[in-house]
Amino acid sequence: MKISVIGCGYLGAVHAAAMVELGHEVVGIDVDAKKIAQLALGLPPFFEPGLPEILTSAMATGRLRFSTDISEVAGSRVHFVAVGTPQKPGSYAADLTYVDAAVQALLPHLGEGDLVVGKSTVPVGTATRLAGIIAASGTGATLAWNPEFLREGFAVKDTISPDRLVYGVAAGEPGEHATALLNEIYAVALAADTPLVITDFATAELVKVAANAFLATKISFINAMAEIAEVTGADVTQLADAIGYDNRIGRRFLGAGVGFGGGCLPKDIRAFTARAEELGRGDSVAFLKEVDAINLRRRQRAINLTVSALGGSVYNAKVAVLGLSFKPHSDDVRDSPALDVAVQLHGLGANVVATDPQGIENSRARHPQLTYSTDLEETLREADAVVLVTEWPEFRHLDPAWVGGLVKNKIVIDGRNSFDAATWRAAGWTYYGLGRP
């Protein structure tokens, strides 16, 4: 099938290349000429494991191209809208400027039977509004909403072999037509018995934000338990292990630490709260404000531990910060707890030297005042304290004896509870975890 993907950022670029892997012909459209030029050369504009390989493979087939010209969508039967929905400045609400602009740009190029498919995470009610705009255009096109559930670091796998598919479609014949086209697009996944939920627009929109709200709540729950553990002497990692054996709860997302970040969870739970308040149901998700507050408090806790460990002041102390991206296997530093910790320590007068396998350039663009190093040994040498804030494998598996031979003071603040405390203490380190004795 001929497909267009509007928006070639993180979601769109992955989706475009993956659709070619599934056998389709795709044109990716974006207003950013620099990004399009990179993609046309087979070079992803961001780090995502597996994307360079499928992008190169897709380009080699001749069935993938990129353009800044929206008229290039002509001939495509299905148009995926995969643009960003950032948080509005000064507000919790989602900014739908890019979604609305994408749909308006598509309208002159739509024909009878075409399908516009929303992939972006939007406030509930957006799809119904956009469906009305498309219907009023007289093009004969219809709308469906097909939320994405990508995990950064695993986005290629999650697109080609999703754990579920959700179609939000209109009632009657338009919905049947949309379902048939989407089934053709996702034929490989459906043949592999991927669960499929066919529902209405509102439910499809809520699925994504509800999933993110639940995951954020689970992370903040264990971080709230860490706060209790810190004043009682309990060990939150053992607590998480114990309750995680209950299959109604599970161990995943019960890793206490500096909390969540990135381009999805923080802004999505805030946008969900804002939309619920617009609908007169703010009380229903009022708990999400505390989820957000707990999350931000854990960053401050890591900073406070560092200050305390250094005798009450970090002024002129060298602090080696391990990690900048919001999670491993990503270069995304949007709302990153790791970068936030580094910036705040710098603001307190510390000589921060930060390193990350992928996140340095994006961090430098946002916070050029920090000192960055691609050399782990240089980062650690003569450090007064080491702060782990992103659990990259190369950091988690550090040898405490080797690190101890480089630093000035054997003080480690484990912001992800990723180190074995007993091993580090046996190597002479003063170890601080979050929610651990």
BANU-578337 format. One record per residue (C-alpha): x negated, z negated, y negated; residue in one letter; residue number from 1. Coordinates in steps of 0.02 Angstrom, whole numbers, plus 32768, in hexadecimal, padded with zeros to 4 digits. Each point is the difference from the previous one (the first is absolute). Last residue first. Example, Ala and Ser with C-alpha at 12.3 -4.5 7.8 and 13.67 -1.06 7.14 Angstrom:
REC | u | w | v | code | pos
REC | 7D54 | 7E9B | 8035 | S | 2
REC | 8045 | 7FDF | 80AC | A | 1
***
This chain:
REC | u | w | v | code | pos
REC | 7C2B | 7562 | 7F8B | P | 437
REC | 8055 | 80AB | 7FFE | R | 436
REC | 808B | 803D | 7F8E | G | 435
REC | 7F91 | 807D | 7FA9 | L | 434
REC | 7F50 | 7FF3 | 8048 | G | 433
REC | 7F66 | 7FAA | 7FBA | Y | 432
REC | 7F5B | 7FFB | 805F | Y | 431
REC | 7F62 | 7FA4 | 7FCC | T | 430
REC | 7F83 | 8060 | 8067 | W | 429
REC | 7F76 | 7FBB | 806E | G | 428
REC | 800A | 807B | 8091 | A | 427
REC | 806F | 7F84 | 805F | A | 426
REC | 8077 | 8008 | 7F6B | R | 425
REC | 800B | 80BD | 8011 | W | 424
REC | 8022 | 7FF7 | 80BA | T | 423
REC | 8080 | 7F75 | 7FEF | A | 422
REC | 805F | 805D | 7F77 | A | 421
REC | 8012 | 80A0 | 8064 | D | 420
REC | 8015 | 807C | 7F73 | F | 419
REC | 809E | 8061 | 7FD6 | S | 418
REC | 8060 | 7F78 | 7FA4 | N | 417
REC | 8027 | 8088 | 7F7F | R | 416
REC | 7FBE | 7FAD | 7F62 | G | 415
REC | 7F6B | 7FB8 | 805C | D | 414
REC | 7FA0 | 7FA4 | 7F78 | I | 413
REC | 7F4B | 7FF3 | 8037 | V | 412
REC | 7F77 | 7F8D | 7FBE | I | 411
REC | 7F51 | 800B | 8049 | K | 410
REC | 7FA6 | 7FFE | 7F5A | N | 409
REC | 7F77 | 8078 | 7FC9 | K | 408
REC | 8038 | 808E | 8072 | V | 407
REC | 7F99 | 8077 | 8068 | L | 406
REC | 7FCA | 7F9E | 809A | G | 405
REC | 80AD | 7FB4 | 800F | G | 404
REC | 804C | 80AD | 8010 | V | 403
REC | 7F95 | 8020 | 8099 | W | 402
REC | 802B | 7F56 | 804B | A | 401
REC | 80B9 | 8017 | 7FDA | P | 400
REC | 8002 | 80A6 | 805F | D | 399
REC | 8086 | 806C | 7FAF | L | 398
REC | 808B | 803A | 8073 | H | 397
REC | 808F | 7FE5 | 7F85 | R | 396
REC | 7FA2 | 805C | 7F77 | F | 395
REC | 7FDD | 80A1 | 8060 | E | 394
REC | 80B0 | 7FF7 | 8047 | P | 393
REC | 804C | 8004 | 7F50 | W | 392
REC | 8061 | 7F60 | 7FDF | E | 391
REC | 8015 | 800C | 7F44 | T | 390
REC | 7FE6 | 7F60 | 7F9B | V | 389
REC | 7F60 | 7FB2 | 8042 | L | 388
REC | 7FAC | 7F96 | 7F7A | V | 387
REC | 7F46 | 7FD8 | 800E | V | 386
REC | 7FB6 | 7F79 | 7F90 | A | 385
REC | 7F5E | 7FE2 | 7FA1 | D | 384
REC | 7FC4 | 80AF | 802C | A | 383
REC | 7F44 | 801D | 8007 | E | 382
REC | 8015 | 80A3 | 8061 | R | 381
REC | 80B3 | 801D | 803A | L | 380
REC | 802C | 809B | 7F9A | T | 379
REC | 7F52 | 804A | 801B | E | 378
REC | 8015 | 7FEC | 80BC | E | 377
REC | 80AC | 8050 | 7FFB | L | 376
REC | 7FC0 | 8099 | 7FA2 | D | 375
REC | 808D | 8065 | 7FB0 | T | 374
REC | 7FF6 | 7F8E | 7F69 | S | 373
REC | 8078 | 7FDD | 7F72 | Y | 372
REC | 7FEA | 7F98 | 7F63 | T | 371
REC | 80A4 | 7FE2 | 7FA6 | L | 370
REC | 8027 | 8036 | 7F4E | Q | 369
REC | 8037 | 80AD | 803A | P | 368
REC | 80A7 | 7FB9 | 8039 | H | 367
REC | 8081 | 8088 | 8022 | R | 366
REC | 7F8D | 8096 | 801D | A | 365
REC | 7F80 | 7F8D | 8051 | R | 364
REC | 8083 | 7FC5 | 807D | S | 363
REC | 802F | 80B1 | 8031 | N | 362
REC | 7F47 | 8029 | 8016 | E | 361
REC | 7FDA | 7F63 | 8064 | I | 360
REC | 8090 | 8002 | 807D | G | 359
REC | 7FB9 | 8058 | 8098 | Q | 358
REC | 7F80 | 7F93 | 805C | P | 357
REC | 8015 | 7F70 | 7F85 | D | 356
REC | 7F84 | 7F9E | 7F97 | T | 355
REC | 8009 | 7F87 | 7F70 | A | 354
REC | 7F79 | 7FAB | 7F99 | V | 353
REC | 804C | 7F7C | 7F8F | V | 352
REC | 7F90 | 7FA2 | 7F87 | N | 351
REC | 8081 | 7F78 | 7FDF | A | 350
REC | 803B | 7FDD | 7F50 | G | 349
REC | 80B5 | 7FCF | 8020 | L | 348
REC | 8036 | 80B2 | 7FD8 | G | 347
REC | 7F8E | 803F | 808A | H | 346
REC | 805A | 7F8B | 8079 | L | 345
REC | 80A5 | 8049 | 7FC3 | Q | 344
REC | 7FC6 | 80B4 | 801B | V | 343
REC | 7FBF | 7FDE | 80B0 | A | 342
REC | 80A0 | 7FA4 | 8033 | V | 341
REC | 806B | 808E | 7FBC | D | 340
REC | 7F98 | 8081 | 805C | L | 339
REC | 801D | 7FA5 | 80A4 | A | 338
REC | 80B9 | 7FE0 | 7FE0 | P | 337
REC | 8019 | 80BB | 7FE7 | S | 336
REC | 8091 | 802E | 7F8E | D | 335
REC | 7FCA | 80B6 | 8014 | R | 334
REC | 7F52 | 8002 | 804D | V | 333
REC | 801F | 8089 | 8081 | D | 332
REC | 7F5F | 803A | 8054 | D | 331
REC | 8048 | 7FDE | 80AD | S | 330
REC | 7FC1 | 7FD3 | 80AE | H | 329
REC | 8005 | 7F45 | 7FD7 | P | 328
REC | 8086 | 7FB9 | 7F8C | K | 327
REC | 8019 | 7FEA | 7F45 | F | 326
REC | 7F5C | 8059 | 7FDC | S | 325
REC | 7F78 | 7F98 | 7FAD | L | 324
REC | 7FA3 | 7FA7 | 808B | G | 323
REC | 7F6F | 7F89 | 8013 | L | 322
REC | 7FE5 | 7FA7 | 7F5B | V | 321
REC | 7F50 | 7FBA | 7FEA | A | 320
REC | 8004 | 7F7A | 7F79 | V | 319
REC | 7F63 | 7FE7 | 7F98 | K | 318
REC | 8016 | 7F65 | 7F96 | A | 317
REC | 7FF1 | 8017 | 7F43 | N | 316
REC | 809F | 7F98 | 7FE4 | Y | 315
REC | 8053 | 7FDD | 80A7 | V | 314
REC | 8032 | 7F4F | 7FCF | S | 313
REC | 8045 | 7F66 | 8057 | G | 312
REC | 7F73 | 7FDB | 8079 | G | 311
REC | 7FEA | 80AA | 804F | L | 310
REC | 8079 | 7FDD | 808E | A | 309
REC | 8084 | 7FCD | 7F81 | S | 308
REC | 7FF3 | 80A5 | 7FA2 | V | 307
REC | 8009 | 8063 | 80A1 | T | 306
REC | 8093 | 7F9B | 8040 | L | 305
REC | 805A | 801A | 7F5B | N | 304
REC | 7FE7 | 80BC | 800B | I | 303
REC | 8044 | 8006 | 80B2 | A | 302
REC | 8095 | 7F95 | 7FC9 | R | 301
REC | 8021 | 8076 | 7F6E | Q | 300
REC | 8013 | 8091 | 8079 | R | 299
REC | 8073 | 7F94 | 8069 | R | 298
REC | 806E | 7FDE | 7F69 | R | 297
REC | 8027 | 80B9 | 7FEB | L | 296
REC | 804D | 800B | 80AD | N | 295
REC | 8061 | 7F60 | 7FEA | I | 294
REC | 804A | 8046 | 7F5E | A | 293
REC | 8033 | 80A4 | 8052 | D | 292
REC | 8058 | 7FA8 | 8090 | V | 291
REC | 804C | 7F8B | 7F7D | E | 290
REC | 804A | 8097 | 7FA6 | K | 289
REC | 8038 | 8043 | 80A8 | L | 288
REC | 806B | 7F65 | 8019 | F | 287
REC | 8076 | 8040 | 7F79 | A | 286
REC | 8033 | 8089 | 807A | V | 285
REC | 80B8 | 7FD7 | 8014 | S | 284
REC | 8008 | 7FA6 | 7F58 | D | 283
REC | 7FE1 | 80A4 | 7FA6 | G | 282
REC | 80A0 | 8048 | 8043 | R | 281
REC | 8050 | 8041 | 7F60 | G | 280
REC | 7FCE | 80B3 | 8028 | L | 279
REC | 7F82 | 8002 | 7F72 | E | 278
REC | 7FBA | 7F5C | 8045 | E | 277
REC | 7FEC | 8050 | 80AB | A | 276
REC | 7FA5 | 8091 | 7FB0 | R | 275
REC | 7F83 | 7F8E | 7FA9 | A | 274
REC | 7FDF | 7F9D | 809E | T | 273
REC | 7FE5 | 809F | 8065 | F | 272
REC | 7F8B | 8041 | 7F79 | A | 271
REC | 7F9A | 7F60 | 800D | R | 270
REC | 7FFC | 800A | 80BD | I | 269
REC | 7FC9 | 80B6 | 7FF5 | D | 268
REC | 7F7A | 7FE3 | 7F7C | K | 267
REC | 7FA5 | 7F7B | 8064 | P | 266
REC | 8019 | 804E | 80AD | L | 265
REC | 7FD7 | 80B6 | 7FD9 | C | 264
REC | 7F67 | 8030 | 7F98 | G | 263
REC | 7F8A | 7F7F | 8044 | G | 262
REC | 8003 | 7F43 | 8008 | G | 261
REC | 801C | 7F76 | 807F | F | 260
REC | 7FBF | 7F4F | 8009 | G | 259
REC | 7F60 | 7FA1 | 7FDF | V | 258
REC | 8001 | 7FB7 | 80AF | G | 257
REC | 8076 | 7FD2 | 808C | A | 256
REC | 8010 | 807E | 808D | G | 255
REC | 80B1 | 7FF7 | 8041 | L | 254
REC | 8020 | 80BB | 7FEA | F | 253
REC | 7FFE | 8018 | 80BE | R | 252
REC | 800E | 7F61 | 8069 | R | 251
REC | 80B3 | 8014 | 803D | G | 250
REC | 809C | 7FA6 | 7FC3 | I | 249
REC | 808A | 801A | 8082 | R | 248
REC | 7F77 | 8016 | 8082 | N | 247
REC | 7FCA | 7F4C | 7FE4 | D | 246
REC | 7F45 | 800A | 8021 | Y | 245
REC | 7FEA | 8019 | 7F45 | G | 244
REC | 8037 | 7F4E | 7FDF | I | 243
REC | 7F64 | 7FBB | 8053 | A | 242
REC | 7F87 | 8083 | 7FC0 | D | 241
REC | 8040 | 7FED | 7F4E | A | 240
REC | 7FEA | 7F43 | 8009 | L | 239
REC | 7F51 | 8018 | 8045 | Q | 238
REC | 7FD6 | 806E | 7F6B | T | 237
REC | 8057 | 7F88 | 7F89 | V | 236
REC | 7F8F | 7F6E | 802F | D | 235
REC | 804B | 7F59 | 7FCD | A | 234
REC | 7FA6 | 7F87 | 7F8C | G | 233
REC | 80A0 | 7FCC | 7FA7 | T | 232
REC | 7FE6 | 8041 | 7F4F | V | 231
REC | 7FB4 | 80A6 | 8031 | E | 230
REC | 8079 | 8018 | 8090 | A | 229
REC | 8094 | 7FFC | 7F87 | I | 228
REC | 7FB4 | 808D | 7F98 | E | 227
REC | 7FD7 | 805D | 80A0 | A | 226
REC | 80B7 | 7FF1 | 8033 | M | 225
REC | 802B | 805A | 7F5D | A | 224
REC | 7F80 | 8084 | 8031 | N | 223
REC | 8058 | 8011 | 80A8 | I | 222
REC | 80A5 | 801D | 7FA6 | F | 221
REC | 7FAF | 8075 | 7F82 | S | 220
REC | 7FCB | 8076 | 808A | I | 219
REC | 80AA | 7FFA | 8054 | K | 218
REC | 8059 | 801A | 7F5A | T | 217
REC | 7F96 | 8098 | 7FD8 | A | 216
REC | 8029 | 8049 | 80AB | L | 215
REC | 80BA | 7FE1 | 7FE7 | F | 214
REC | 8001 | 8049 | 7F50 | A | 213
REC | 7FA2 | 8099 | 803D | N | 212
REC | 807F | 801D | 808A | A | 211
REC | 8092 | 7FE3 | 7F89 | A | 210
REC | 7FB5 | 807A | 7F83 | V | 209
REC | 7FEF | 8087 | 8084 | K | 208
REC | 80A8 | 7FE7 | 8055 | V | 207
REC | 805D | 7FEE | 7F5B | L | 206
REC | 7FEE | 80B7 | 7FD1 | E | 205
REC | 803C | 8039 | 80AC | A | 204
REC | 8092 | 7F86 | 7FF5 | T | 203
REC | 8035 | 8042 | 7F56 | A | 202
REC | 7FF6 | 80B7 | 8033 | F | 201
REC | 8068 | 7FF2 | 809D | D | 200
REC | 7FC1 | 7FF4 | 80B3 | T | 199
REC | 7FA9 | 805C | 808D | I | 198
REC | 7F86 | 7F8B | 8058 | V | 197
REC | 7F86 | 8052 | 8077 | L | 196
REC | 7F8F | 7FA8 | 807D | P | 195
REC | 7F6B | 806D | 8034 | T | 194
REC | 8024 | 8042 | 80AD | D | 193
REC | 7F63 | 806E | 800A | A | 192
REC | 806D | 809B | 7FEC | A | 191
REC | 803C | 7FB2 | 7F5C | L | 190
REC | 7F4E | 7FF6 | 7FC1 | A | 189
REC | 7FDC | 80B6 | 802A | V | 188
REC | 80A7 | 803D | 7FBA | A | 187
REC | 7FE5 | 7FAB | 7F58 | Y | 186
REC | 801A | 809B | 7F96 | I | 185
REC | 808A | 8044 | 806F | E | 184
REC | 8059 | 7F59 | 8001 | N | 183
REC | 7FF1 | 7FFD | 7F43 | L | 182
REC | 8056 | 80A9 | 7FF5 | L | 181
REC | 808D | 7FCD | 8076 | A | 180
REC | 801A | 7F5B | 7FA7 | T | 179
REC | 800F | 8056 | 7F57 | A | 178
REC | 8082 | 807A | 8044 | H | 177
REC | 8063 | 7F72 | 8050 | E | 176
REC | 7FFA | 7F9F | 7F5D | G | 175
REC | 803E | 8094 | 7F9C | P | 174
REC | 808A | 801C | 8084 | E | 173
REC | 804C | 7F53 | 7FF4 | G | 172
REC | 7FB9 | 7F67 | 7FAA | A | 171
REC | 7F60 | 8002 | 7F9C | A | 170
REC | 7F58 | 7FD7 | 804F | V | 169
REC | 7F83 | 7F71 | 800A | G | 168
REC | 7F8C | 802B | 808F | Y | 167
REC | 7F90 | 7F7A | 804B | V | 166
REC | 7F75 | 8022 | 807C | L | 165
REC | 7FAA | 7F7B | 8067 | R | 164
REC | 7F54 | 7FCC | 803F | D | 163
REC | 7FB8 | 809F | 7FB5 | P | 162
REC | 7F8A | 8071 | 8063 | S | 161
REC | 7FC7 | 8089 | 7F88 | I | 160
REC | 8022 | 7F9E | 7F61 | T | 159
REC | 7FCC | 7F53 | 803E | D | 158
REC | 7F65 | 8048 | 8051 | K | 157
REC | 7FC8 | 8050 | 7F5D | V | 156
REC | 802D | 7F66 | 7F9A | A | 155
REC | 7F9B | 7F84 | 8067 | F | 154
REC | 7F86 | 7FBD | 7F7D | G | 153
REC | 808D | 7FE6 | 7F86 | E | 152
REC | 809B | 7FDA | 8066 | R | 151
REC | 8087 | 8083 | 7FED | L | 150
REC | 80B8 | 7FDA | 8012 | F | 149
REC | 804B | 8094 | 7FA5 | E | 148
REC | 80B7 | 800D | 7FCF | P | 147
REC | 8064 | 809D | 802C | N | 146
REC | 808B | 8017 | 7F80 | W | 145
REC | 8066 | 809F | 800B | A | 144
REC | 803D | 8075 | 7F77 | L | 143
REC | 805F | 80A5 | 7FFF | T | 142
REC | 7FE6 | 80AF | 7FBA | A | 141
REC | 808F | 8075 | 7FD3 | G | 140
REC | 7FAC | 8028 | 7F5A | T | 139
REC | 8097 | 7FD1 | 7F98 | G | 138
REC | 7F9C | 7F85 | 7F97 | S | 137
REC | 808C | 7F7F | 800A | A | 136
REC | 7FDA | 7FE1 | 80B8 | A | 135
REC | 7F47 | 7FE2 | 7FDA | I | 134
REC | 8029 | 7F86 | 7F74 | I | 133
REC | 8080 | 7FA6 | 806C | G | 132
REC | 7F82 | 7FEF | 808F | A | 131
REC | 7F87 | 7FB6 | 7F82 | L | 130
REC | 807A | 7F75 | 7FD2 | R | 129
REC | 802B | 7FDC | 80B6 | T | 128
REC | 7F46 | 7FFC | 802A | A | 127
REC | 7FD7 | 7F86 | 7F73 | T | 126
REC | 8084 | 7F80 | 8031 | G | 125
REC | 7F86 | 7F89 | 8055 | V | 124
REC | 7F5F | 7FF7 | 7F9E | P | 123
REC | 7F7D | 8080 | 8037 | V | 122
REC | 7F70 | 800F | 807B | T | 121
REC | 7FD0 | 80B8 | 8000 | S | 120
REC | 8026 | 806D | 8097 | K | 119
REC | 8098 | 805B | 7FBB | G | 118
REC | 8031 | 809E | 805A | V | 117
REC | 8045 | 8097 | 7FA2 | V | 116
REC | 8053 | 8078 | 807A | L | 115
REC | 8020 | 80B8 | 7FE5 | D | 114
REC | 80A3 | 8047 | 8045 | G | 113
REC | 8024 | 806E | 7F6A | E | 112
REC | 7F6A | 800D | 7F8E | G | 111
REC | 7F8C | 7F90 | 7F9D | L | 110
REC | 7F7D | 8043 | 7F87 | H | 109
REC | 8052 | 7FD7 | 7F5A | P | 108
REC | 8027 | 7F4F | 803F | L | 107
REC | 7F50 | 7FD1 | 8038 | L | 106
REC | 7FBE | 7FCE | 7F55 | A | 105
REC | 8097 | 7F8F | 7FE4 | Q | 104
REC | 7FE3 | 7FAD | 80A8 | V | 103
REC | 7F48 | 7FE1 | 7FDB | A | 102
REC | 8024 | 7FC0 | 7F51 | A | 101
REC | 807F | 7F82 | 8042 | D | 100
REC | 7F86 | 7FBE | 8082 | V | 99
REC | 7F72 | 7FF9 | 7F80 | Y | 98
REC | 8064 | 7FA0 | 7F7F | T | 97
REC | 8047 | 7F86 | 807F | L | 96
REC | 7FA0 | 7F69 | 7FBF | D | 95
REC | 802C | 7F6E | 8070 | A | 94
REC | 803E | 7F60 | 7FAE | A | 93
REC | 7F99 | 7F60 | 7FF1 | Y | 92
REC | 7FE8 | 801F | 7F46 | S | 91
REC | 7F7A | 7FFF | 7F7A | G | 90
REC | 7FBA | 80A7 | 8035 | P | 89
REC | 8073 | 804D | 8083 | K | 88
REC | 7FC3 | 7FE7 | 80B3 | Q | 87
REC | 7FC7 | 809F | 8052 | P | 86
REC | 806F | 807A | 805E | T | 85
REC | 7F86 | 8084 | 803B | G | 84
REC | 802A | 80AF | 803A | V | 83
REC | 802B | 8036 | 80B1 | A | 82
REC | 8095 | 8075 | 7FEA | V | 81
REC | 800A | 8069 | 809F | F | 80
REC | 8049 | 80AE | 7FEB | H | 79
REC | 804E | 8054 | 8097 | V | 78
REC | 802A | 80B8 | 8012 | R | 77
REC | 7F64 | 8042 | 7FA9 | S | 76
REC | 800C | 80B3 | 7FC3 | G | 75
REC | 7FD7 | 7FD7 | 7F4C | A | 74
REC | 7F98 | 7F60 | 7FF7 | V | 73
REC | 7F77 | 8061 | 7FA7 | E | 72
REC | 806F | 7FFE | 7F65 | S | 71
REC | 7FC4 | 7F4D | 7FE4 | I | 70
REC | 7F54 | 803F | 7FCD | D | 69
REC | 7F7B | 7F77 | 800F | T | 68
REC | 7FD0 | 8042 | 80AB | S | 67
REC | 7FC9 | 7FCF | 80AE | F | 66
REC | 7FFA | 8064 | 80A1 | R | 65
REC | 801D | 7FDC | 80B7 | L | 64
REC | 802D | 807D | 8088 | R | 63
REC | 7F59 | 805D | 7FFE | G | 62
REC | 7FD4 | 7FAB | 80A3 | T | 61
REC | 7F56 | 7FCA | 7FBB | A | 60
REC | 8055 | 7F9E | 7F75 | M | 59
REC | 805B | 7F96 | 8081 | A | 58
REC | 7F62 | 7FD9 | 8061 | S | 57
REC | 7FA2 | 7FCF | 7F63 | T | 56
REC | 8091 | 7F91 | 7FCA | L | 55
REC | 800F | 7FB9 | 80AF | I | 54
REC | 7F48 | 7FCD | 8001 | E | 53
REC | 7FF7 | 7FC3 | 7F4C | P | 52
REC | 809D | 7F96 | 801D | L | 51
REC | 7FC2 | 7FA1 | 8099 | G | 50
REC | 7FD6 | 7F60 | 7FA3 | P | 49
REC | 8046 | 7FFF | 7F4E | E | 48
REC | 7F91 | 8000 | 7F67 | F | 47
REC | 8042 | 8054 | 7F63 | F | 46
REC | 7FFB | 80AC | 7FAE | P | 45
REC | 7FFC | 8052 | 80AD | P | 44
REC | 7F89 | 8095 | 8008 | L | 43
REC | 803C | 809C | 805A | G | 42
REC | 7FC8 | 8072 | 7F73 | L | 41
REC | 80B5 | 801B | 7FCC | A | 40
REC | 8011 | 7F42 | 8002 | L | 39
REC | 7F78 | 7FEE | 7F7E | Q | 38
REC | 804A | 8086 | 7F8F | A | 37
REC | 80AD | 7FB2 | 8010 | I | 36
REC | 7FBD | 7F56 | 7FCA | K | 35
REC | 7FA9 | 804B | 7F69 | K | 34
REC | 809C | 8061 | 7FCF | A | 33
REC | 806F | 7F66 | 8000 | D | 32
REC | 80B2 | 8045 | 7FF1 | V | 31
REC | 8015 | 7FFE | 80BD | D | 30
REC | 8047 | 8077 | 8081 | I | 29
REC | 7FD6 | 800A | 80BA | G | 28
REC | 8032 | 809E | 805D | V | 27
REC | 8021 | 7FEF | 80BA | V | 26
REC | 8019 | 806C | 809A | E | 25
REC | 8036 | 7F99 | 8097 | H | 24
REC | 7FB4 | 7FE0 | 80AA | G | 23
REC | 7FF7 | 7F42 | 800E | L | 22
REC | 7F4C | 8002 | 7FC3 | E | 21
REC | 8041 | 8060 | 7F69 | V | 20
REC | 807A | 7F73 | 7FDE | M | 19
REC | 7F6F | 7F84 | 800C | A | 18
REC | 7FA0 | 8059 | 7F76 | A | 17
REC | 8094 | 7FFA | 7F89 | A | 16
REC | 8030 | 7F4E | 802C | H | 15
REC | 7F51 | 7FBE | 7FE3 | V | 14
REC | 7FF4 | 8057 | 7F58 | A | 13
REC | 80AD | 7FC6 | 7FCE | G | 12
REC | 7FEF | 7F48 | 8026 | L | 11
REC | 7F57 | 7FE0 | 7FB0 | Y | 10
REC | 8018 | 8078 | 7F70 | G | 9
REC | 8038 | 80B2 | 8016 | C | 8
REC | 80A9 | 7FFE | 7FAA | G | 7
REC | 8085 | 807F | 802E | I | 6
REC | 7FEC | 8033 | 80B6 | V | 5
REC | 8044 | 80AD | 802C | S | 4
REC | 8034 | 8037 | 80AD | I | 3
REC | 800E | 80A5 | 805D | K | 2
REC | 8036 | 7FE1 | 80B3 | M | 1
***
